[in-house]
Amino acid sequence: MSKYARRVDANQQDIIKALMAIGCTVADTSRAGQGFPDLVVGYRGKNYLIECKNDNMPPSKQKLKETQVRFHESWSGQIAVVNTPEQAVAVVMS
């Protein structure tokens, strides 16, 4: 078990709703732990890993945790960090 509480960012549900509104499938993986991103998103035959951060929080609370940094550094595929529903939609539309 991580020393960090597995909290869900307040904006995560808005991000999920926005992604689903454009036809994405979304798996909430925020409780997976070990630095794994908050969401796995499927869109038009591709998968996206998305880490949600809340830009309404102080900058110190928006930083990636140590386990997240390690996961991001070791992952050979795509991972995006987003603060808003619009950013999340842009990730899958690009």
FENKA-V814206 format. One record per helix or strand of 3 or more residues. SS is the DSSP state (hx for helix, st for strand). FROM is the first residue (numbers start at 0). TO is the last residue. If there is no record, write none. Layout:
BEGIN
SS|FROM|TO / SS|FROM|TO
END
This chain:
BEGIN
hx|11|20 / st|24|27 / st|38|42 / st|45|51 / hx|58|61 / hx|65|73 / st|79|81 / hx|84|92
END
